[in-house]
Amino acid sequence: MTFKLTLATTTAVGLLMGAALAGSENEAYIDQTGDGNSSSIVQGQSNGSAVGNRAGHTTQRIRQDGADNELIINQAHNSNVTSPPRNQINRVGSPGDQAGLGIDQIGNSNYLRIDQTGANQAVFEVQQNGGTSATTSSNNATITQDGGWSARVSNLRQTFSGGATDGSNDVTITQTGQSSRVGNTSSGPRNDGSGAHQTGFGNDLTITQTGNSQLVYTATQTNNLSAGGANIASISQGGGNGNQLRELSQVNTGAADNIATLTFSGAGNGVTSGEFTGPALGVGVLQSRVRQTGEGNDINYVVTGIYNLFGLVQDGLGNWIVGTVDGSANQVAISQEGDGNGAQLEILGDSNLFGIDQVGSSNEALVVATGNANELALSQIGIANLGEILIGDRTAGSSDDNVVVLNQDSLASFGNVGEIYVDGKANTILLDQLGVIGSNYGTVDILGDENDVAVDQDGSNTGEVFVTGNLNVASLEQVGDTNSARLDILGVSNEVDIDQFGDWNDALARANGKANEVMLSQTGAVNTGLVDIVGDQNGVAIEQDGEINSALVDILGDGNQFVIDQSDDWNDAVAQATGNDNKALIDQIGSLNTVSVTVQGDSNGSGSLTGAAGTLVSTSGGQLVAGRALQDSSSALSGNSLTYDVVGNLNQFAFAQIGGGNSITGLVGNAGPSNGNQAAVLQNGSNNVTSFTQNGGGSNNLSVSQ
């Protein structure tokens, strides 16, 4: 049965088509002008019919022109009709390029409700245009499509330019079933854009899709004026796989915020024709994208499932993103540009790829990840940025094989703070900070084995690395002046390297364990290097190139070896060892340098010295060896000084001073019996002084050559 109704009124009284028009191919067109218009259209479909109903279609539309308009449309499709052709569904509006043939509500305080049930339901075009004088909520549209598949809302537009301070444009779209769409459909694409679009003061959009292969092509909210309410969007896709959000855009130049709440569950959500690479394709964004422009932007993002890909973009002031990802093989790209940005991301699962870029001042980012084989890159460009990354749950081995990169770049007077905490095995960590004028602070804390850590700082920096575990490799490099570095190790067979280039730098390295290797290098003036070792078979090397440098090595344990190498003038080196079989090599090239060696224990230094200190180590063609301290001031006018204090047995040291005005003071066995100690002293030049005292039960050996 076919039934057509065209009705025009100019009064404000309500029009009701109360009883359902039973059957199919029903068409309704309404034109109302004036205030207080109200219409209700109910279109049913007889059992077994495969032909749908129309409300505003082909050449005519449904229009309400005036204030306080209300329109309710109910279209039903009998569930016994399976897979009807797409051109025979229930429809609101006209398909194809927008021709203004659908539902038009013009005026203030418009209300629209559309309920469609069954398969292949479509709302092609809805336009609500509010006036300029309204001071309360103007446009309201609620669309529910339930119980079928391939439901569509092609083009919904709301415009309001009134003075409402609360939500002026309100849209609620609910779709259940499979392959539902908001935006571009098989009838399009539309040359003027499609999707859900809101323009005006205080926009509110809610889209809920349940099922497989749901899609939101485009949703936009725009407030280009200086006042008005916030843009609020809530999009939820759940209960299925392969859902997509192509783009959500919020623009608000007024004093209010953009707020987006995104909830996704299932597998393969957000995937379009291309895919991110790790981590999230360097945050070029795209993919399923959410973009916010304005002040006080907020995104709440929750994903549960696998293979979900989403991009989030915020441009303006006071932006904030809070996200939770629970699953594996998910990818997220976050871009924030402006001042006062914040990002907080929690990751639960394996093989996830994440990229976060923040450009501006006073940005904050916190990422918490528990899982394995995740890759995360956080980049902050600007001043006074704070980046914090936590991998694992403070239980060793909880998160393995992760790759973490934190880059911070500050070109102004305030630096950045970067913190990385990792609990797990075989993780790779990079912290890179640039501060041309200001100071950066970076810390890395590792709990686990076989981790690789690199910290690079350029500027006036403070860097700290803490490692608890075995077989870890850590490096800390600082370029610039007034740098401070601290590196603590607790474990076995760890390798640590500290490099500082500039003036007024200080470095502290501590190792507690066995077979650890520590290297400290400083280039510049007035640098201080301190190494503290507790354990056995550890190796320490300190290299300083410049003036007025200071190096201290303190060892408690056996079988340790340390090397101190200083070049230039006014340097001092202090070596303290408590234990047995520790070896030392100290070289100073320059004048007015000082060395202090204090040893408590047995068999320290090195072997091979014999009577008369190995006949001065075979006449010292190699300027002595053994546990050696070499000071060379041959190119300067002033000499160097060395003090040597030993308590213990069978310690063997050789000292060489090249140049004039050098002095050596040695004291053996002053605090207790010390036997079998040997010392060889070589001084070349004029005005050198040697003062040596050996106390013990015997077999001490001293040879001095001047």
C-alpha positions as CSV (number, residue, x, y, z in Angstrom):
1,M,0.0,0.0,0.0
2,T,1.2,3.5,-0.9
3,F,0.1,6.5,1.0
4,K,1.3,10.1,0.5
5,L,0.6,13.1,2.7
6,T,1.6,16.7,2.1
7,L,0.5,19.2,4.7
8,A,1.2,22.9,5.1
9,T,0.1,25.0,8.0
10,T,0.7,28.6,9.1
11,T,-0.6,28.3,12.6
12,A,1.1,27.4,15.8
13,V,-1.2,24.6,16.7
14,G,0.3,21.1,16.8
15,L,-0.1,18.7,13.9
16,L,-0.3,15.0,14.8
17,M,-0.5,12.1,12.4
18,G,-1.4,9.9,15.3
19,A,-2.0,6.4,14.1
20,A,0.7,4.5,12.3
21,L,0.2,4.4,8.6
22,A,0.2,0.6,8.2
23,G,1.9,-0.8,5.2
24,S,4.8,0.5,3.1
25,E,5.8,3.2,0.7
26,N,4.3,5.9,2.9
27,E,5.6,9.5,2.3
28,A,5.1,12.5,4.5
29,Y,6.0,16.2,3.8
30,I,5.3,19.0,6.3
31,D,5.7,22.7,6.0
32,Q,4.9,24.8,9.2
33,T,5.5,28.4,9.8
34,G,5.0,30.3,13.1
35,D,5.7,29.6,16.7
36,G,4.9,26.5,18.8
37,N,4.7,24.1,15.9
38,S,4.5,20.4,16.8
39,S,4.3,17.3,14.5
40,S,4.4,13.6,15.0
41,I,4.9,11.1,12.2
42,V,4.5,7.4,12.7
43,Q,5.2,5.1,9.8
44,G,4.9,1.3,10.2
45,Q,5.6,-1.5,7.8
46,S,3.4,-4.4,7.2
47,N,4.7,-7.9,7.8
48,G,6.9,-9.2,5.0
49,S,7.1,-5.9,3.1
50,A,10.4,-5.0,1.6
51,V,9.5,-1.4,0.7
52,G,10.2,1.4,3.1
53,N,8.6,4.7,4.1
54,R,9.7,8.3,3.5
55,A,9.7,11.4,5.6
56,G,11.0,14.3,3.5
57,H,12.2,12.8,0.3
58,T,12.9,13.3,-3.5
59,T,11.5,16.8,-4.2
60,Q,9.9,17.9,-0.9
61,R,11.2,18.4,2.6
62,I,9.8,18.7,6.1
63,R,10.1,22.3,7.4
64,Q,9.3,24.1,10.6
65,D,10.0,27.8,10.6
66,G,9.5,29.6,13.9
67,A,10.2,29.3,17.6
68,D,9.6,26.3,19.9
69,N,9.3,23.8,17.1
70,E,8.9,20.1,17.8
71,L,9.0,17.1,15.5
72,I,8.8,13.4,16.3
73,I,9.3,10.7,13.7
74,N,8.9,6.9,14.3
75,Q,9.7,4.5,11.5
76,A,9.6,0.7,11.9
77,H,10.9,-2.1,9.7
78,N,9.5,-5.6,10.4
79,S,12.2,-8.0,11.5
80,N,10.8,-10.7,9.2
81,V,12.1,-8.7,6.2
82,T,15.7,-9.7,5.9
83,S,18.3,-7.8,4.0
84,P,16.1,-5.4,2.0
85,P,17.7,-3.5,-0.9
86,R,19.3,-0.3,0.2
87,N,16.9,1.8,-2.0
88,Q,13.8,0.4,-0.3
89,I,14.5,1.3,3.4
90,N,12.8,3.7,5.7
91,R,14.3,7.1,5.1
92,V,14.4,10.6,6.5
93,G,15.6,13.1,3.9
94,S,17.1,12.7,0.4
95,P,20.2,10.7,-0.5
96,G,23.0,12.0,-2.7
97,D,24.5,15.5,-2.7
98,Q,22.7,17.7,-0.1
99,A,19.9,19.5,-1.8
100,G,18.1,20.9,1.3
101,L,15.6,18.1,1.0
102,G,15.3,16.6,4.5
103,I,14.3,18.1,7.8
104,D,14.7,21.8,8.3
105,Q,13.9,23.5,11.6
106,I,14.5,27.2,11.6
107,G,14.2,29.3,14.7
108,N,14.8,29.1,18.4
109,S,14.3,26.1,20.7
110,N,14.0,23.4,18.1
111,Y,13.4,19.8,19.1
112,L,13.7,16.7,16.9
113,R,13.3,13.0,17.8
114,I,13.7,10.2,15.2
115,D,13.3,6.5,16.1
116,Q,14.0,3.9,13.5
117,T,14.0,0.1,14.0
118,G,15.0,-2.7,11.7
119,A,17.7,-2.9,9.0
120,N,18.9,-0.3,6.5
121,Q,17.4,2.7,8.2
122,A,18.7,6.1,7.1
123,V,18.6,9.7,8.2
124,F,20.0,11.5,5.2
125,E,19.7,15.2,6.1
126,V,18.7,17.2,9.2
127,Q,19.3,20.9,9.6
128,Q,18.5,22.9,12.7
129,N,19.1,26.7,12.6
130,G,18.6,28.6,15.8
131,G,18.1,32.4,15.9
132,T,20.2,35.2,17.4
133,S,18.0,36.2,20.3
134,A,17.7,33.0,22.2
135,T,19.3,32.9,25.7
136,T,18.6,29.2,26.5
137,S,19.3,25.9,24.8
138,S,18.2,26.1,21.2
139,N,18.6,23.0,19.0
140,N,18.0,19.5,20.2
141,A,18.2,16.3,18.1
142,T,17.9,12.7,19.2
143,I,18.2,9.9,16.7
144,T,17.9,6.2,17.7
145,Q,18.4,3.4,15.1
146,D,18.0,0.0,16.7
147,G,17.9,-3.6,15.9
148,G,19.3,-4.0,12.4
149,W,22.4,-3.4,10.3
150,S,23.7,-0.7,8.0
151,A,21.9,2.2,9.8
152,R,22.9,5.6,8.6
153,V,22.9,9.2,9.8
154,S,24.4,11.0,6.8
155,N,24.3,14.7,7.5
156,L,23.1,16.5,10.6
157,R,23.8,20.2,11.0
158,Q,23.0,22.5,13.9
159,T,23.6,26.2,13.8
160,F,23.0,28.6,16.7
161,S,24.2,32.2,17.2
162,G,22.2,33.2,20.2
163,G,23.4,34.1,23.7
164,A,22.9,30.8,25.6
165,T,25.5,30.1,28.3
166,D,24.6,26.5,28.5
167,G,24.5,23.8,25.8
168,S,22.7,25.4,22.8
169,N,23.2,22.6,20.3
170,D,22.5,19.1,21.5
171,V,22.8,15.9,19.5
172,T,22.3,12.3,20.7
173,I,22.8,9.5,18.1
174,T,22.4,5.8,19.2
175,Q,23.0,3.0,16.8
176,T,22.9,-0.7,17.5
177,G,23.5,-3.6,15.1
178,Q,26.2,-3.9,12.5
179,S,27.9,-1.5,10.0
180,S,26.2,1.6,11.2
181,R,27.4,5.0,9.9
182,V,27.5,8.6,11.0
183,G,28.6,10.6,8.0
184,N,29.6,9.6,4.5
185,T,27.6,6.6,3.3
186,S,27.2,4.4,0.2
187,S,24.9,7.1,-1.2
188,G,27.6,9.8,-1.1
189,P,30.2,11.1,-0.8
190,R,28.7,14.5,-0.3
191,N,30.5,17.4,-1.8
192,D,29.6,19.7,1.1
193,G,30.8,17.3,3.8
194,S,28.9,14.9,5.9
195,G,28.6,13.8,9.4
196,A,27.4,15.5,12.6
197,H,28.2,19.3,12.6
198,Q,27.5,21.8,15.3
199,T,28.2,25.5,15.1
200,G,27.3,27.9,17.9
201,F,27.5,28.5,21.6
202,G,27.9,25.4,23.7
203,N,27.7,22.3,21.6
204,D,26.9,18.9,23.1
205,L,27.3,15.7,21.0
206,T,26.8,12.1,22.1
207,I,27.3,9.2,19.7
208,T,26.9,5.6,20.9
209,Q,27.4,2.7,18.5
210,T,27.2,-1.0,19.5
211,G,28.2,-3.9,17.2
212,N,30.7,-4.7,14.5
213,S,32.1,-2.3,11.8
214,Q,30.6,0.8,13.2
215,L,31.9,4.1,11.7
216,V,31.9,7.8,12.6
217,Y,33.3,9.6,9.5
218,T,33.2,13.2,10.7
219,A,31.9,15.0,13.8
220,T,32.6,18.7,14.3
221,Q,31.8,21.3,17.0
222,T,32.6,24.9,16.3
223,N,32.3,28.1,18.4
224,N,34.2,30.9,16.7
225,L,32.8,33.7,18.9
226,S,34.2,35.2,22.1
227,A,31.6,33.8,24.5
228,G,29.3,30.8,25.1
229,G,29.5,27.4,26.6
230,A,31.8,24.4,26.1
231,N,32.0,22.0,23.3
232,I,31.2,18.6,24.7
233,A,31.5,15.3,22.7
234,S,31.1,11.7,23.9
235,I,31.7,8.9,21.4
236,S,31.4,5.3,22.4
237,Q,32.0,2.2,20.1
238,G,31.7,-1.2,21.7
239,G,30.6,-4.7,21.6
240,G,32.3,-5.5,18.4
241,N,35.3,-5.2,16.1
242,G,36.5,-3.1,13.2
243,N,34.9,0.2,14.5
244,Q,36.3,3.5,13.3
245,L,36.3,7.1,14.3
246,R,37.7,8.9,11.3
247,E,37.7,12.4,12.8
248,L,36.3,14.4,15.7
249,S,37.0,18.1,15.5
250,Q,36.3,20.7,18.2
251,V,37.0,24.4,17.8
252,N,36.3,26.9,20.6
253,T,37.7,30.4,20.5
254,G,35.6,31.5,23.4
255,A,36.3,31.3,27.1
256,A,34.9,27.8,27.5
257,D,36.4,24.4,27.0
258,N,36.4,21.6,24.5
259,I,35.7,18.3,26.2
260,A,35.8,14.9,24.5
261,T,35.1,11.5,26.1
262,L,36.0,8.5,23.9
263,T,35.3,4.9,24.8
264,F,36.2,1.9,22.5
265,S,36.2,-1.8,23.0
266,G,36.9,-4.7,20.7
267,A,39.5,-5.4,18.0
268,G,40.7,-3.4,15.1
269,N,39.0,-0.2,16.1
270,G,40.3,3.0,14.6
271,V,42.1,1.3,11.7
272,T,41.7,3.1,8.3
273,S,43.5,2.5,5.0
274,G,47.0,3.1,6.5
275,E,48.5,2.2,9.8
276,F,50.8,3.9,12.3
277,T,54.3,2.6,12.7
278,G,56.3,2.7,15.8
279,P,56.0,4.6,17.9
280,A,52.8,5.9,16.3
281,L,54.5,7.1,13.1
282,G,56.4,9.9,14.8
283,V,53.1,11.6,15.7
284,G,52.2,12.8,12.3
285,V,48.7,11.9,13.6
286,L,45.9,11.0,11.1
287,Q,44.4,7.5,11.6
288,S,41.3,7.9,13.7
289,R,41.8,11.5,14.7
290,V,40.4,13.7,17.4
291,R,41.3,17.4,17.1
292,Q,40.6,20.1,19.6
293,T,41.4,23.8,19.0
294,G,41.0,26.5,21.7
295,E,41.5,26.8,25.5
296,G,41.0,24.3,28.2
297,N,40.7,21.3,26.0
298,D,40.0,17.9,27.7
299,I,40.1,14.4,26.2
300,N,39.2,11.3,28.2
301,Y,40.2,8.2,26.2
302,V,39.5,4.5,27.1
303,V,40.3,1.6,24.9
304,T,39.8,-2.1,25.6
305,G,40.9,-4.7,23.1
306,I,43.6,-5.3,20.5
307,Y,44.8,-3.7,17.2
308,N,43.2,-0.3,18.0
309,L,44.7,2.8,16.4
310,F,43.8,6.4,17.4
311,G,45.3,9.9,17.0
312,L,44.6,12.7,19.4
313,V,45.4,16.4,18.6
314,Q,45.0,19.5,20.9
315,D,45.9,23.0,19.8
316,G,45.6,25.9,22.3
317,L,46.0,26.6,26.1
318,G,45.4,24.4,29.1
319,N,44.9,21.1,27.1
320,W,44.6,17.8,29.0
321,I,44.4,14.2,27.8
322,V,43.7,11.3,30.1
323,G,43.8,7.9,28.4
324,T,43.7,4.2,29.4
325,V,44.6,1.4,26.9
326,D,44.0,-2.2,28.0
327,G,45.0,-4.8,25.5
328,S,47.8,-5.6,23.0
329,A,49.1,-4.3,19.7
330,N,47.3,-0.9,20.2
331,Q,48.7,2.3,18.8
332,V,48.1,5.9,20.0
333,A,49.5,9.2,18.7
334,I,49.0,12.3,20.9
335,S,49.9,15.8,19.7
336,Q,49.5,18.9,22.0
337,E,50.6,22.4,20.9
338,G,50.3,25.4,23.2
339,D,51.0,26.2,26.9
340,G,49.9,24.3,30.0
341,N,49.3,21.0,28.2
342,G,48.9,17.8,30.2
343,A,48.8,14.1,29.0
344,Q,48.2,11.1,31.2
345,L,48.3,7.7,29.6
346,E,48.0,4.3,31.3
347,I,48.9,1.2,29.2
348,L,48.1,-2.4,30.2
349,G,49.2,-5.0,27.7
350,D,51.9,-6.0,25.3
351,S,53.3,-4.8,22.0
352,N,51.7,-1.4,22.2
353,L,53.1,1.6,20.3
354,F,52.7,5.1,21.6
355,G,53.9,8.6,20.6
356,I,53.3,11.8,22.5
357,D,54.4,15.2,21.2
358,Q,54.1,18.4,23.3
359,V,55.1,21.8,22.0
360,G,54.8,24.8,24.3
361,S,55.5,25.9,27.9
362,S,54.7,24.2,31.2
363,N,53.7,20.9,29.6
364,E,53.2,17.8,31.7
365,A,53.1,14.2,30.6
366,L,52.7,11.0,32.6
367,V,52.8,7.6,31.1
368,V,52.3,4.4,33.1
369,A,52.8,1.0,31.2
370,T,52.6,-2.5,32.5
371,G,53.4,-5.2,29.9
372,N,56.1,-6.4,27.5
373,A,57.5,-5.2,24.2
374,N,55.8,-1.8,24.4
375,E,57.4,1.2,22.5
376,L,56.9,4.7,23.8
377,A,58.3,8.0,22.6
378,L,57.6,11.3,24.5
379,S,58.8,14.6,23.0
380,Q,58.5,17.9,24.7
381,I,59.6,21.2,23.1
382,G,59.4,24.4,25.2
383,I,60.2,25.5,28.7
384,A,59.4,24.2,32.1
385,N,58.2,20.8,30.8
386,L,57.7,17.7,33.0
387,G,57.8,14.3,31.5
388,E,57.4,11.1,33.6
389,I,57.3,7.5,32.3
390,L,56.7,4.5,34.5
391,I,57.2,1.0,33.1
392,G,56.2,-1.9,35.4
393,D,54.8,-2.1,38.9
394,R,58.0,-1.9,41.0
395,T,58.4,-5.7,40.8
396,A,61.5,-6.8,39.0
397,G,60.6,-8.5,35.7
398,S,57.1,-7.2,35.5
399,S,57.6,-5.5,32.2
400,D,60.3,-6.7,29.7
401,D,61.7,-5.7,26.3
402,N,60.2,-2.2,26.3
403,V,61.7,0.7,24.4
404,V,61.3,4.2,26.0
405,V,62.5,7.5,24.5
406,L,62.0,10.8,26.3
407,N,63.2,13.9,24.4
408,Q,63.0,17.4,26.0
409,D,64.1,20.6,24.2
410,S,64.2,24.0,26.0
411,L,65.6,27.1,24.4
412,A,64.7,29.6,27.1
413,S,65.7,30.3,30.8
414,F,63.6,27.5,32.3
415,G,64.6,23.9,31.8
416,N,62.8,20.6,31.7
417,V,62.3,17.7,34.1
418,G,62.3,14.2,32.8
419,E,61.8,11.0,34.9
420,I,61.8,7.4,33.7
421,Y,61.2,4.4,36.0
422,V,61.5,0.9,34.6
423,D,60.9,-2.5,36.3
424,G,61.8,-5.3,34.0
425,K,64.3,-7.0,31.8
426,A,66.0,-6.1,28.5
427,N,64.4,-2.6,28.3
428,T,66.0,0.1,26.2
429,I,65.8,3.6,27.7
430,L,66.9,7.0,26.2
431,L,66.5,10.3,27.9
432,D,67.6,13.3,25.8
433,Q,67.5,16.9,27.1
434,L,68.5,20.1,25.5
435,G,68.6,23.4,27.4
436,V,70.6,26.2,25.8
437,I,70.1,28.7,28.6
438,G,68.2,27.0,31.3
439,S,68.8,23.8,33.3
440,N,67.4,20.3,32.8
441,Y,66.8,17.6,35.4
442,G,66.7,14.0,34.3
443,T,66.5,10.8,36.3
444,V,66.3,7.1,35.3
445,D,65.5,4.4,37.8
446,I,66.0,0.8,36.7
447,L,64.9,-2.4,38.5
448,G,65.8,-5.4,36.5
449,D,68.5,-7.1,34.4
450,E,70.0,-6.5,31.0
451,N,68.7,-3.0,30.6
452,D,70.3,-0.5,28.3
453,V,70.1,3.2,29.5
454,A,71.4,6.3,27.8
455,V,71.0,9.9,29.2
456,D,72.1,12.8,27.1
457,Q,71.9,16.4,28.4
458,D,73.0,19.6,26.7
459,G,73.0,22.8,28.8
460,S,73.1,23.3,32.5
461,N,71.9,19.9,33.6
462,T,71.3,17.5,36.5
463,G,71.2,13.9,35.6
464,E,70.7,10.8,37.8
465,V,70.7,7.1,37.0
466,F,69.8,4.4,39.5
467,V,70.2,0.7,38.5
468,T,69.3,-2.3,40.6
469,G,70.0,-5.5,38.8
470,N,72.6,-7.3,36.7
471,L,74.2,-7.0,33.3
472,N,72.8,-3.5,32.8
473,V,74.5,-0.9,30.6
474,A,74.1,2.8,31.5
475,S,75.6,6.0,30.0
476,L,75.2,9.6,31.1
477,E,76.5,12.4,28.9
478,Q,76.4,16.1,29.7
479,V,77.5,18.9,27.5
480,G,77.6,22.5,28.9
481,D,78.5,24.2,32.2
482,T,77.4,23.5,35.8
483,N,76.3,20.0,35.1
484,S,75.7,17.5,37.9
485,A,75.6,13.7,37.3
486,R,74.9,10.9,39.7
487,L,74.9,7.2,38.9
488,D,74.1,4.5,41.5
489,I,74.4,0.7,40.8
490,L,73.4,-2.2,42.9
491,G,74.1,-5.6,41.2
492,V,76.6,-7.6,39.2
493,S,78.4,-7.1,35.9
494,N,76.9,-3.7,35.2
495,E,78.6,-1.2,32.9
496,V,78.5,2.6,33.6
497,D,79.8,5.5,31.6
498,I,79.7,9.2,32.6
499,D,80.9,11.8,30.2
500,Q,80.9,15.6,30.9
501,F,82.0,18.3,28.6
502,G,82.2,21.9,30.0
503,D,83.1,23.7,33.2
504,W,82.0,23.5,36.8
505,N,80.7,19.9,36.3
506,D,80.4,17.4,39.1
507,A,79.8,13.6,38.8
508,L,79.2,10.9,41.4
509,A,79.2,7.2,40.6
510,R,78.4,4.6,43.2
511,A,78.5,0.8,42.6
512,N,77.6,-1.9,45.1
513,G,78.2,-5.4,43.8
514,K,80.6,-7.5,41.8
515,A,82.4,-7.1,38.5
516,N,80.9,-3.7,37.7
517,E,82.7,-1.3,35.3
518,V,82.6,2.5,35.9
519,M,84.0,5.1,33.5
520,L,84.0,8.8,34.3
521,S,85.3,11.3,31.8
522,Q,85.3,15.1,32.3
523,T,86.6,17.7,29.8
524,G,86.8,21.3,31.0
525,A,87.8,23.3,34.1
526,V,86.8,23.0,37.8
527,N,85.3,19.6,37.4
528,T,84.8,17.1,40.3
529,G,84.5,13.4,39.9
530,L,83.7,11.0,42.7
531,V,83.5,7.2,42.5
532,D,82.5,5.0,45.4
533,I,82.8,1.2,45.0
534,V,81.6,-1.5,47.4
535,G,82.3,-5.1,46.2
536,D,84.8,-7.2,44.5
537,Q,86.4,-7.3,41.0
538,N,85.1,-3.9,40.0
539,G,86.9,-1.6,37.5
540,V,87.0,2.2,37.8
541,A,88.5,4.8,35.4
542,I,88.4,8.6,35.8
543,E,89.7,10.9,33.0
544,Q,89.8,14.6,33.5
545,D,91.2,17.1,30.9
546,G,91.4,20.7,32.1
547,E,92.4,22.8,35.0
548,I,91.5,22.6,38.7
549,N,89.8,19.2,38.4
550,S,89.3,16.9,41.3
551,A,88.9,13.1,41.3
552,L,88.2,10.8,44.2
553,V,88.0,7.0,44.1
554,D,86.9,5.1,47.3
555,I,86.9,1.3,47.1
556,L,85.8,-1.2,49.7
557,G,86.4,-4.8,48.5
558,D,88.9,-7.1,46.8
559,G,90.3,-7.4,43.4
560,N,89.2,-4.0,42.2
561,Q,91.1,-1.9,39.7
562,F,91.0,1.9,39.3
563,V,92.6,4.3,36.9
564,I,92.9,8.1,37.3
565,D,94.1,10.2,34.4
566,Q,94.3,14.0,34.7
567,S,95.7,16.5,32.1
568,D,96.5,20.2,32.8
569,D,97.3,22.1,36.0
570,W,96.0,22.4,39.6
571,N,94.4,19.0,39.5
572,D,94.1,16.7,42.5
573,A,93.4,13.0,42.7
574,V,92.6,11.0,45.8
575,A,92.5,7.2,45.8
576,Q,91.3,5.2,48.9
577,A,91.2,1.4,48.9
578,T,90.2,-0.9,51.7
579,G,90.6,-4.6,50.8
580,N,93.0,-6.9,49.1
581,D,94.5,-7.2,45.7
582,N,93.3,-3.8,44.5
583,K,95.3,-2.2,41.7
584,A,95.8,1.5,40.9
585,L,97.2,3.6,38.0
586,I,97.3,7.4,38.4
587,D,98.6,9.7,35.7
588,Q,98.8,13.5,36.0
589,I,100.2,15.7,33.1
590,G,100.7,19.3,34.2
591,S,101.9,21.3,37.1
592,L,100.8,21.9,40.7
593,N,98.9,18.7,40.7
594,T,98.4,16.6,43.9
595,V,97.9,12.9,44.4
596,S,96.9,11.1,47.7
597,V,96.9,7.3,47.9
598,T,95.5,5.6,51.0
599,V,95.5,1.8,51.2
600,Q,94.4,-0.6,53.9
601,G,94.8,-4.3,53.1
602,D,97.1,-6.8,51.5
603,S,98.6,-7.3,48.1
604,N,97.4,-3.9,46.7
605,G,99.1,-2.2,43.8
606,S,100.5,-4.8,41.5
607,G,103.1,-7.6,41.5
608,S,106.6,-8.1,40.2
609,L,108.6,-5.6,42.3
610,T,111.5,-7.2,44.1
611,G,114.5,-6.1,46.2
612,A,115.3,-2.4,46.1
613,A,111.9,-2.0,44.5
614,G,112.8,-4.1,41.5
615,T,116.0,-2.3,41.1
616,L,113.9,0.7,40.6
617,V,111.7,-1.3,38.2
618,S,114.6,-2.2,35.9
619,T,116.0,1.3,35.8
620,S,112.6,2.6,34.8
621,G,112.8,2.7,31.1
622,G,109.0,2.7,31.1
623,Q,108.9,5.3,33.9
624,L,107.9,2.6,36.4
625,V,104.8,0.4,36.4
626,A,103.3,-1.6,39.2
627,G,100.7,0.3,41.3
628,R,101.8,3.5,39.6
629,A,101.3,7.2,40.2
630,L,102.9,9.3,37.4
631,Q,103.1,13.1,37.6
632,D,104.7,14.9,34.7
633,S,105.3,18.7,34.9
634,S,108.3,18.7,32.5
635,S,106.7,21.5,30.5
636,A,106.0,23.7,33.5
637,L,108.0,25.6,36.1
638,S,106.2,24.3,39.2
639,G,106.1,20.7,40.4
640,N,103.6,18.2,41.8
641,S,103.0,16.6,45.2
642,L,102.1,13.0,46.2
643,T,101.2,11.4,49.6
644,Y,101.1,7.7,50.2
645,D,99.7,6.0,53.3
646,V,99.6,2.1,53.5
647,V,98.5,-0.2,56.3
648,G,98.8,-3.9,55.4
649,N,101.1,-6.4,53.8
650,L,102.7,-7.1,50.4
651,N,101.5,-3.8,48.9
652,Q,103.6,-2.7,45.9
653,F,103.5,0.8,44.4
654,A,105.8,2.8,42.1
655,F,105.8,6.6,41.8
656,A,107.3,8.7,39.1
657,Q,107.6,12.5,39.1
658,I,109.0,14.2,36.0
659,G,110.1,17.8,36.3
660,G,111.3,20.1,39.1
661,G,109.9,21.0,42.4
662,N,108.1,17.7,43.1
663,S,107.5,16.1,46.5
664,I,106.6,12.6,47.7
665,T,105.6,11.8,51.3
666,G,105.2,8.1,52.1
667,L,104.0,6.4,55.3
668,V,103.8,2.6,55.6
669,G,102.6,0.8,58.7
670,N,101.8,3.8,60.9
671,A,98.5,2.4,62.1
672,G,99.5,-1.3,62.4
673,P,101.9,-4.0,61.3
674,S,102.8,-3.8,57.7
675,N,105.2,-6.2,56.2
676,G,106.6,-7.0,52.8
677,N,105.6,-3.7,51.3
678,Q,107.6,-2.3,48.4
679,A,107.8,1.2,46.9
680,A,109.8,2.6,44.0
681,V,110.2,6.4,43.7
682,L,111.6,8.1,40.6
683,Q,112.1,11.9,40.5
684,N,113.6,13.6,37.4
685,G,114.5,17.2,37.7
686,S,115.6,19.7,40.3
687,N,114.4,20.6,43.8
688,N,112.5,17.3,44.3
689,V,111.9,16.0,47.8
690,T,111.1,12.4,48.9
691,S,110.1,11.6,52.5
692,F,109.3,7.9,53.3
693,T,108.7,6.0,56.5
694,Q,108.2,2.2,56.6
695,N,107.1,0.6,59.8
696,G,106.6,-3.2,60.3
697,G,108.1,-6.5,61.2
698,G,110.3,-6.6,58.2
699,S,110.7,-7.3,54.4
700,N,109.7,-3.7,53.5
701,N,111.5,-2.5,50.4
702,L,112.0,1.1,49.3
703,S,114.1,2.5,46.4
704,V,114.4,6.2,45.6
705,S,116.0,7.7,42.5
706,Q,116.5,11.4,42.0
